């Protein structure tokens, strides 16, 4: 169950003071990933590429404790669970936000991803788990190749956020540039860098 914690009792005490009320406390990293293995697994197992990437994102994050702390308003909230958000488009081009609880088991995550995506399209309502989980936002801009994107800081949503476009082919491998935006109160650059390294590792290790 999410709970408010005293920043002084966490490793983010100084960051809370320095960054919570900064004009723009968000930091964005860009990294190009080799996603060749994801494409192979997607074709071999008949699973959606973006679902597999969302799974790897969740798996890369769960071992980093900073992902379980998030500034919400003036409070620092600690969560027990992580969810990965996906933007779902229906046949009319309308989009919905769909939070999928992360599970270490790929089959379970895939099942919930498909069921919750279908629910969002059927009900025309977002699936919001932000009251129970620390949600990692994602947005796939599949209409074009992009070199990166910097997310908007609204002052309301402080969640970490990843954006990507189409992957690119170079010789016999496929590459995807991803932008990762995070709130500096939540984590430092070293934590973000570790997450991005974990993400490449999880992409390579997926079977």
Residue frames as qw, qx, qy, qz and C-alpha x, y, z in Angstrom:
[[0.000, 0.889, 0.458, 0.000, 0.00, 0.00, 0.00],
 [0.393, 0.548, -0.057, 0.736, 1.51, 3.39, -0.95],
 [0.493, -0.752, -0.342, 0.274, 2.45, 5.55, 2.01],
 [0.139, 0.930, -0.153, 0.304, 3.91, 8.98, 2.68],
 [0.821, -0.206, -0.215, 0.488, 7.46, 8.88, 4.01],
 [0.240, -0.925, 0.080, 0.284, 9.61, 11.53, 5.62],
 [0.657, 0.704, -0.217, 0.158, 12.24, 12.51, 3.03],
 [0.138, -0.775, 0.562, -0.254, 14.79, 12.79, 5.85],
 [0.745, -0.258, 0.597, -0.148, 14.41, 9.06, 6.43],
 [0.868, 0.429, 0.238, 0.077, 15.32, 8.25, 2.82],
 [0.632, -0.152, 0.307, 0.696, 18.39, 8.55, 0.61],
 [0.269, 0.601, 0.437, 0.612, 16.55, 11.31, -1.32],
 [0.305, -0.765, -0.377, 0.425, 16.57, 13.86, 1.51],
 [0.247, -0.469, 0.207, 0.823, 18.95, 16.34, -0.16],
 [0.096, 0.181, 0.696, 0.688, 17.38, 15.85, -3.58],
 [0.110, -0.718, -0.688, -0.003, 13.94, 16.56, -2.09],
 [0.225, -0.764, -0.158, 0.584, 15.19, 19.91, -0.79],
 [0.234, -0.366, 0.435, 0.789, 17.09, 20.86, -3.94],
 [0.000, -0.013, -0.746, -0.666, 14.70, 19.73, -6.65],
 [0.126, 0.508, 0.834, -0.177, 11.10, 19.43, -5.46],
 [0.169, 0.864, 0.342, -0.328, 10.25, 23.07, -6.18],
 [0.319, -0.310, 0.463, 0.767, 12.78, 23.69, -8.95],
 [0.452, 0.486, -0.094, -0.742, 11.28, 25.41, -12.04],
 [0.838, 0.317, -0.335, -0.293, 12.05, 22.32, -14.09],
 [0.521, -0.540, 0.648, -0.130, 13.25, 19.35, -12.03],
 [0.937, 0.238, 0.242, -0.080, 13.06, 16.88, -14.92],
 [0.177, -0.603, 0.672, 0.392, 16.14, 15.36, -16.56],
 [0.876, 0.404, 0.085, -0.251, 16.11, 13.57, -19.92],
 [0.386, -0.446, 0.735, 0.334, 18.61, 10.98, -21.14],
 [0.766, 0.481, -0.187, -0.383, 18.81, 9.55, -24.65],
 [0.403, -0.397, 0.814, 0.131, 20.13, 6.09, -25.42],
 [0.674, 0.350, -0.445, -0.475, 20.12, 3.93, -28.54],
 [0.672, -0.236, 0.667, -0.218, 19.34, 0.26, -27.86],
 [0.238, 0.222, -0.862, -0.388, 20.02, -2.83, -29.89],
 [0.663, 0.039, 0.410, -0.624, 16.52, -4.38, -30.06],
 [0.446, 0.298, -0.755, -0.377, 17.36, -7.22, -32.47],
 [0.095, -0.028, -0.968, 0.230, 16.56, -9.85, -29.85],
 [0.368, 0.315, 0.488, -0.726, 13.19, -8.25, -29.05],
 [0.570, 0.396, -0.303, -0.653, 12.18, -8.48, -32.71],
 [0.366, 0.196, -0.901, -0.123, 13.24, -12.14, -32.87],
 [0.062, 0.153, 0.866, -0.472, 11.31, -13.00, -29.69],
 [0.450, 0.354, 0.192, -0.797, 8.28, -11.04, -30.93],
 [0.591, 0.333, -0.515, -0.524, 8.16, -13.01, -34.18],
 [0.310, 0.151, -0.937, 0.063, 9.00, -16.37, -32.63],
 [0.020, -0.240, -0.842, 0.483, 6.46, -16.15, -29.80],
 [0.066, -0.585, -0.636, -0.498, 3.80, -14.08, -31.54],
 [0.331, -0.700, -0.430, 0.464, 3.97, -11.31, -28.92],
 [0.210, 0.950, 0.147, 0.177, 3.71, -7.57, -29.49],
 [0.591, 0.358, -0.240, 0.683, 7.03, -5.73, -29.72],
 [0.132, -0.620, 0.172, -0.754, 5.88, -2.86, -27.49],
 [0.827, -0.494, -0.063, -0.260, 4.56, -5.28, -24.86],
 [0.897, -0.016, -0.199, 0.394, 7.95, -7.00, -24.75],
 [0.340, 0.471, -0.210, 0.786, 9.72, -3.66, -24.44],
 [0.470, -0.637, 0.056, -0.609, 7.34, -2.61, -21.63],
 [0.934, -0.322, -0.150, 0.017, 8.10, -5.91, -19.88],
 [0.734, 0.175, -0.217, 0.620, 11.86, -5.29, -20.15],
 [0.012, -0.625, 0.128, -0.770, 11.36, -1.73, -18.83],
 [0.715, -0.581, -0.003, -0.389, 9.57, -3.06, -15.77],
 [0.950, -0.154, -0.141, 0.234, 12.16, -5.75, -15.20],
 [0.536, 0.406, -0.198, 0.713, 15.00, -3.23, -15.52],
 [0.184, -0.638, 0.110, -0.739, 13.36, -0.97, -12.91],
 [0.782, -0.514, -0.259, -0.240, 12.24, -3.36, -10.18],
 [0.826, -0.172, -0.279, 0.458, 15.73, -3.86, -8.77],
 [0.293, 0.311, -0.134, 0.894, 16.39, -0.11, -8.36],
 [0.219, -0.519, -0.699, 0.440, 14.90, 1.15, -5.08],
 [0.002, -0.275, -0.019, 0.961, 14.58, 4.74, -6.27],
 [0.244, -0.186, -0.662, -0.684, 11.80, 3.69, -8.64],
 [0.362, -0.506, -0.781, 0.051, 9.59, 2.99, -5.63],
 [0.194, -0.581, -0.333, 0.716, 9.76, 6.60, -4.39],
 [0.239, 0.520, 0.481, 0.664, 7.90, 9.38, -6.18],
 [0.011, -0.203, -0.283, 0.937, 7.25, 13.04, -5.33],
 [0.060, -0.587, -0.731, -0.343, 3.50, 13.63, -5.42],
 [0.215, -0.924, -0.186, -0.254, 2.63, 17.25, -4.71],
 [0.068, -0.798, 0.469, -0.372, 4.73, 18.20, -1.70],
 [0.820, -0.368, 0.392, -0.198, 4.85, 14.63, -0.44],
 [0.219, 0.467, -0.840, -0.166, 7.29, 11.80, -1.03],
 [0.877, -0.045, 0.149, -0.454, 5.34, 8.59, -1.56],
 [0.113, -0.393, 0.908, 0.089, 6.76, 5.09, -1.26],
 [0.816, 0.161, -0.188, -0.522, 5.17, 2.32, -3.31],
 [0.684, -0.263, 0.679, -0.054, 5.29, -1.45, -3.02],
 [0.691, 0.313, 0.620, 0.200, 4.64, -2.18, -6.68],
 [0.030, -0.429, 0.396, 0.811, 5.52, -0.90, -10.15],
 [0.636, 0.555, 0.528, -0.088, 3.29, -0.68, -13.23],
 [0.284, -0.162, 0.492, 0.807, 4.23, 0.16, -16.81],
 [0.423, 0.626, 0.294, -0.585, 1.95, 2.44, -18.77],
 [0.356, 0.114, 0.704, 0.604, 1.12, 1.94, -22.44],
 [0.350, 0.421, 0.014, -0.837, -0.70, 4.28, -24.79],
 [0.410, 0.242, 0.871, 0.122, -3.33, 2.26, -26.65],
 [0.269, 0.284, -0.276, -0.878, -4.87, 3.34, -29.98],
 [0.612, 0.322, 0.676, -0.255, -8.21, 2.04, -31.22],
 [0.519, 0.335, 0.641, 0.457, -9.31, 1.60, -34.84],
 [0.154, 0.919, 0.332, 0.147, -10.60, 5.19, -34.96],
 [0.475, 0.504, -0.208, 0.691, -7.22, 6.58, -33.90],
 [0.454, -0.783, 0.067, -0.421, -8.40, 7.51, -30.39],
 [0.499, 0.311, -0.691, 0.420, -5.84, 6.87, -27.67],
 [0.712, -0.639, -0.108, -0.269, -6.17, 5.65, -24.10],
 [0.030, 0.628, -0.687, 0.364, -3.76, 5.36, -21.22],
 [0.924, -0.184, -0.272, -0.196, -3.39, 1.83, -19.88],
 [0.197, -0.663, 0.665, -0.283, -1.37, 0.95, -16.75],
 [0.889, 0.045, -0.444, -0.101, -0.21, -2.67, -16.60],
 [0.639, -0.684, 0.338, -0.100, 1.00, -4.06, -13.24],
 [0.365, 0.608, -0.704, -0.039, 4.48, -5.49, -13.65],
 [0.934, -0.233, 0.236, -0.130, 4.94, -9.22, -13.21],
 [0.253, -0.590, 0.718, 0.268, 8.27, -11.03, -13.44],
 [0.550, 0.172, 0.808, 0.121, 6.44, -13.76, -15.36],
 [0.037, 0.197, -0.463, -0.863, 6.28, -12.74, -19.02],
 [0.145, -0.348, -0.853, -0.361, 3.16, -14.80, -19.77],
 [0.179, -0.665, -0.620, 0.376, 1.31, -13.13, -16.89],
 [0.085, -0.521, 0.037, 0.848, 2.41, -9.66, -17.95],
 [0.050, 0.012, -0.676, -0.735, 1.42, -10.33, -21.56],
 [0.142, -0.503, -0.848, -0.094, -2.00, -11.62, -20.51],
 [0.140, -0.716, -0.433, 0.530, -2.71, -8.53, -18.40],
 [0.098, -0.353, 0.314, 0.876, -1.34, -6.22, -21.10],
 [0.100, -0.179, -0.764, -0.611, -3.74, -7.66, -23.67],
 [0.201, -0.601, -0.771, 0.068, -6.73, -7.81, -21.32],
 [0.173, -0.671, -0.285, 0.662, -6.30, -4.29, -19.95],
 [0.056, -0.214, 0.439, 0.871, -5.63, -2.85, -23.42],
 [0.140, -0.355, -0.809, -0.447, -8.84, -4.47, -24.67],
 [0.216, -0.665, -0.632, 0.335, -10.70, -3.12, -21.64],
 [0.133, -0.502, -0.004, 0.855, -9.49, 0.43, -22.32],
 [0.077, 0.024, -0.611, -0.787, -10.62, 0.21, -25.94],
 [0.204, -0.451, -0.847, -0.192, -13.96, -1.42, -25.07],
 [0.254, -0.719, -0.537, 0.361, -14.88, 1.01, -22.28],
 [0.305, 0.729, 0.106, 0.604, -13.17, 4.04, -23.85],
 [0.477, -0.864, 0.077, -0.139, -11.71, 4.73, -20.42],
 [0.280, 0.652, -0.644, 0.287, -8.14, 4.92, -19.18],
 [0.871, -0.312, -0.366, 0.104, -6.86, 2.12, -16.93],
 [0.034, 0.776, -0.342, 0.529, -5.29, 4.01, -14.01],
 [0.839, -0.293, -0.415, 0.195, -3.26, 2.19, -11.34],
 [0.301, 0.575, -0.306, 0.696, -1.44, 5.26, -10.03],
 [0.555, -0.639, 0.163, -0.507, -3.12, 5.03, -6.61],
 [0.942, -0.293, 0.158, -0.047, -1.59, 1.60, -6.05],
 [0.863, 0.068, 0.190, 0.464, 1.59, 1.52, -8.14],
 [0.150, -0.698, 0.285, 0.639, 4.51, 3.72, -9.12],
 [0.739, 0.568, 0.362, -0.012, 3.75, 3.99, -12.83],
 [0.364, -0.352, 0.483, 0.715, 6.47, 4.21, -15.47],
 [0.535, 0.689, 0.182, -0.453, 5.01, 6.09, -18.43],
 [0.440, -0.117, 0.672, 0.584, 5.74, 5.15, -22.03],
 [0.526, 0.692, 0.154, -0.470, 4.72, 6.45, -25.44],
 [0.564, -0.025, 0.667, 0.487, 5.47, 4.75, -28.73],
 [0.361, 0.701, -0.064, -0.612, 5.39, 7.12, -31.72],
 [0.657, -0.003, 0.709, 0.256, 5.29, 4.37, -34.34],
 [0.542, 0.789, 0.271, -0.105, 4.31, 6.63, -37.25],
 [0.440, 0.839, -0.260, 0.190, 7.88, 7.77, -37.79],
 [0.775, -0.040, -0.310, 0.549, 11.50, 7.34, -36.79],
 [0.170, -0.955, 0.039, -0.240, 12.57, 9.87, -34.16],
 [0.540, 0.407, -0.519, 0.523, 15.95, 10.61, -32.63],
 [0.301, -0.203, -0.676, 0.641, 14.41, 11.43, -29.26],
 [0.247, -0.702, -0.378, -0.550, 11.81, 13.47, -27.43],
 [0.137, 0.083, -0.569, 0.807, 11.75, 15.61, -24.31],
 [0.229, -0.589, -0.774, -0.051, 8.56, 15.19, -22.32],
 [0.142, -0.679, -0.077, -0.716, 6.53, 18.10, -21.02],
 [0.272, -0.120, -0.715, 0.633, 6.81, 18.94, -17.31],
 [0.283, -0.631, -0.507, -0.515, 3.28, 19.66, -16.15],
 [0.112, -0.394, 0.490, -0.770, 4.03, 20.06, -12.44],
 [0.794, -0.189, 0.130, -0.563, 1.34, 17.44, -11.79],
 [0.999, 0.041, -0.011, -0.001, 2.77, 14.16, -13.06],
 [0.155, -0.817, 0.554, 0.037, 6.30, 13.47, -11.87],
 [0.926, -0.045, 0.375, -0.004, 6.49, 9.86, -13.05],
 [0.301, -0.414, 0.669, 0.538, 9.45, 8.59, -15.07],
 [0.677, 0.604, 0.223, -0.358, 8.63, 8.49, -18.76],
 [0.433, -0.237, 0.689, 0.531, 10.07, 6.81, -21.85],
 [0.583, 0.674, 0.092, -0.444, 9.37, 7.74, -25.48],
 [0.393, -0.253, 0.730, 0.498, 10.40, 5.99, -28.69],
 [0.568, 0.488, -0.183, -0.637, 9.54, 5.88, -32.38],
 [0.951, 0.272, -0.092, -0.112, 10.13, 3.21, -35.01],
 [0.696, -0.457, 0.438, 0.339, 13.22, 1.06, -34.77],
 [0.411, 0.783, -0.362, -0.296, 15.86, 1.35, -37.49],
 [0.969, 0.045, 0.189, 0.153, 17.65, -1.39, -39.37],
 [0.106, 0.850, -0.499, -0.134, 21.40, -1.24, -39.91],
 [0.219, 0.365, -0.897, -0.117, 22.90, -4.19, -41.71],
 [0.538, -0.193, -0.802, -0.176, 21.48, -7.23, -39.91],
 [0.283, -0.317, -0.686, 0.590, 20.57, -5.57, -36.60],
 [0.144, -0.758, -0.451, -0.448, 17.82, -3.29, -35.36],
 [0.333, -0.054, -0.403, 0.850, 18.24, -0.19, -33.20],
 [0.222, -0.789, -0.506, -0.268, 15.83, 1.98, -31.25],
 [0.209, 0.272, -0.319, 0.883, 16.55, 5.37, -29.67],
 [0.434, -0.669, -0.602, -0.029, 14.66, 5.90, -26.43],
 [0.014, 0.554, -0.262, 0.790, 14.37, 9.03, -24.31],
 [0.561, -0.432, -0.666, 0.235, 14.08, 8.61, -20.55],
 [0.097, -0.622, 0.096, -0.771, 12.75, 11.50, -18.48],
 [0.604, -0.403, -0.636, 0.261, 12.84, 11.40, -14.69],
 [0.286, -0.907, -0.045, -0.307, 12.27, 13.73, -11.75],
 [0.417, 0.516, -0.562, 0.494, 15.54, 14.61, -10.04],
 [0.512, -0.473, 0.428, -0.575, 13.89, 14.26, -6.63],
 [0.968, -0.033, 0.053, -0.244, 13.21, 10.62, -7.40],
 [0.916, -0.058, 0.186, 0.350, 16.63, 9.64, -8.69],
 [0.165, -0.770, 0.369, 0.494, 20.05, 10.88, -9.77],
 [0.552, 0.625, -0.429, -0.346, 21.76, 10.41, -13.10],
 [0.002, 0.386, -0.922, 0.042, 23.64, 7.36, -11.81],
 [0.508, 0.175, 0.760, -0.365, 20.37, 5.60, -11.00],
 [0.648, 0.616, 0.058, -0.444, 18.95, 6.51, -14.42],
 [0.322, 0.624, -0.680, -0.210, 22.13, 5.27, -16.10],
 [0.236, -0.176, 0.941, -0.169, 21.92, 1.98, -14.21],
 [0.629, 0.390, 0.507, -0.441, 18.31, 1.58, -15.29],
 [0.592, 0.675, -0.232, -0.374, 19.21, 2.12, -18.96],
 [0.131, 0.484, -0.864, -0.053, 22.06, -0.37, -18.71],
 [0.431, 0.046, 0.839, -0.329, 19.67, -2.85, -17.07],
 [0.665, 0.515, 0.191, -0.506, 17.21, -2.30, -19.90],
 [0.490, 0.592, -0.580, -0.270, 19.72, -3.32, -22.58],
 [0.081, -0.289, 0.939, -0.170, 20.66, -6.34, -20.48],
 [0.543, 0.234, 0.672, -0.446, 17.02, -7.43, -20.14],
 [0.647, 0.589, -0.130, -0.466, 16.42, -6.93, -23.87],
 [0.334, 0.531, -0.769, -0.123, 19.39, -9.16, -24.68],
 [0.147, -0.175, 0.926, -0.299, 18.40, -11.81, -22.12],
 [0.685, 0.185, 0.251, -0.659, 14.75, -12.19, -23.17],
 [0.128, -0.127, 0.953, 0.245, 13.96, -15.70, -24.41]]
